[in-house]
C-alpha cells in the first residue's frame, strides 16, 4: 500500500514533471504516482499514461489512473475514482486480482460511500498549493481525523501537504501531494521526508 501518492500536474513543462517524478520515485516502492490530467483528450491521456507506466514499472512503483478504467486496464495500472462517479463496486469486477482502487473523499457522505476501496484520498486538509483559486473550506487536521475515522480503508491526507504541514496531521496512513513534491527544490528529499513523517 503506498504511503505517498504524487499526483501529476501537466501544467508543468513535461520534462520538469517527469524529472521530478523520477526523483520522487527514488525513495522506493512506497511512493506511487497518480496520473491526473482532466483536460487531456483520451488519446493524449493514454500516451501520458504509457510514459508513466514505463517510469513506474522500471522502479517497481505503483501507478494509479484517475477516473479512466479503460486506460488503467490498457497500461496495467491501479485505479483512482473521483467523487460522484463510479464506485469501487462498479469497477472491481472488471479489474484483475491485485489491482488497487483509491477514492476521493471530501465529506461524510463520500466517506460512507467508500466501501470496497483500498485507500482514500481525503481533501482538502489545507489550502492546495496547486489550486490557488480553490475556495472550498479546508478540513484542517481535526476534520481530516473525523473523516478518516468513518472510512473502511486507510486514509491519505491531500491538500496543501508539505513536509512542514504534514507534521500537523495525525491519523494519516499516508499523504498525497502535487506541488509539495513536484515543485520542491529537491523532490527526492521532499518525498522521503513525507514518508518518514509516518514513522
Secondary structure, 3 states (H helix, E strand, C coil): CCCEEEECCCCCCHHHHHHHHHHHHCCCCCEEEEECCCCCCHHHHHHHHHHHHHHHHHHCCCEEEECCHHHHHHHCCEEEECCCCCCHHHHHCCCCCCCCEEEEECCHHHHHCCCCCCEEEECCCCCCCCCCCCCCCCCHHHHHHHHHHHCCCEEEEECCCCCCHHHHCCCCCEEEECHHHHCCCCHHHHHHHHHHCCC
